[in-house]
Amino acid sequence: MKTKTSNDISILEEKILQASTDSERGSAIAELACSVKYSDPERAVSLSDQVIELSLTADLKTVLPKCYLSKAIGLLHMSRFKVAEKSAKMGLTSCRQLDDQTGVRNALNVLASIYFRRSKYAAALEHYLESLEIHKQLTSTSDPGILSNIGAVYLQLGDTDRALDYFTQVKMLENEINESADLKASISLNMGRIYSRMGMYDDALEHLKEGYEIYLTNDMKQAAASTADSIGNAMMELGRYDEAMEHFKTAISSFTSFDDLKGEALVLSNMGKCCLLQESGKAMELYLESLKKFRFLRDSHGIAEALIGISLVMIDLGRNDVALDRLNEAYSIAEKEELKPQLSEIHKYLASILENEGKFDAAYQHLMIHSDIEKSLRSERVANSLINLRVINHTERTRKEMTTCLLRNIELEKEKDELEEILRLSEDEHKKDARGELHAHARPGPRDRTRSH
């Protein structure tokens, strides 16, 4: 997908003005809504609603699915999850009524993305897998977008083995997606996150920055903000706190501009962690604000993260009793949702508190559970998969470098030929001038001819 330029959007706006019937106007508005769903979510929702209203009096069955899905994506970016889900389901129903299997596949992807953003990972995985099955029925070629999305769900669930399997497949298909800006950036974002999960932050930054530039270039504001947050996380882990905070501020400013409450809550939690590491004294305030937003959204994953952060502040303050309460609340959520990364952290901090209180047997049990979870997250198979990914990355980079070198050599050869041609023409001109002067000296002038008579 290539995001529409301002010129493209102007053309669509003119097309709306020139429409002679409600049907033509509705089709043009639907196309515009689809074009701005990433760059201007609020406008995409408003435009889609116009078409839905027009459909009451005009025949717009074929464009309604596009409107419902554009509206769903716009609402998703504004953290209005329930109405986004409703709109996506309307789009799915419309596609099924039209027997449009390609549309059904796309609608399932949008629904899955909504569930993913709400941290409803089981539902997200179910819809992505159903979308993948339909795709296999439609074509024999792989869809790197769906594969990448499935990998992202497994990554959040802590199933790093499966996540890497899908990301490896995607990387091997990368040559086929050069024209898809959003997909290419999404893959870079997911690769950055998996390297971050493995503690390979320099590798993570390389991929995250690549995705960030693509999102910025294509005016995909919500995705750019999310990537800026991930870049901040990686920098924070590398101890580059000031740079991390700059990226967090960029991210939260963008999320706030289009009312993405989930995005704001995520960044606030990360800013809290950064302030805690910097010992700035602002961590508790940020974690509490994050927790408030996550509770409003009923986001279990986010609530657990914020509670863990608050417990760390309490540990620093020597309030182990309060820290234990927060960790136990986070534990009940993480265990229910089977969030391995969060469970690993909780057991590590529980072990630390209990050890400080002299409860060594209990501390040891938590430490062993923490160790077992970490082993599953960083298994030998995971290490081998990461090596494979690095080989693929290195091979791809080498291929690109060779291609660039070859193109440069062709350019240099062309420049050389052009220069030689200029020199040849210059020499020919010089020789011509020289011959002209020679002939001029050799011919007798008028006086010479008179004198000869």
Secondary structure, 3 states (H helix, E strand, C coil): CCCCCHHHHHHHHHHHHHCCCHHHHHHHHHHHHHHCCCCCHHHHHHHHHHHHHHCCCCCCCCCHHHHHHHHHHHHHHCCCHHHHHHHHHHHHHHHHHCCCHHHHHHHHHHHHHHHHHCCCHHHHHHHHHHHHHHHHHHCCCCCHHHHHHHHHHHHHCCCHHHHHHHHHHHHHCHHHHCCCHHHHHHHHHHHHHHHHHCCCHHHHHHHHHHHHHHHHHCCCHHHHHHHHHHHHHHHHHCCCHHHHHHHHHHHHHHHHHCCCHHHHHHHHHHHHHHHHHHCCCCHHHHHHHHHHHHHHHCCHHHHHHHHHHHHHHHHHCCCHHHHHHHHHHHHHHHHHHCCHHHHHHHHHHHHHHHHHCCCHHHHHHHHHHHHHHHHHHCCHHHHHHHHHHHHHHHHHHHHHHHHHHHHHHHHHHHHHHHHHHHHHHHHHHHHHHHHHHHHHHHCCCHHHHHHHC
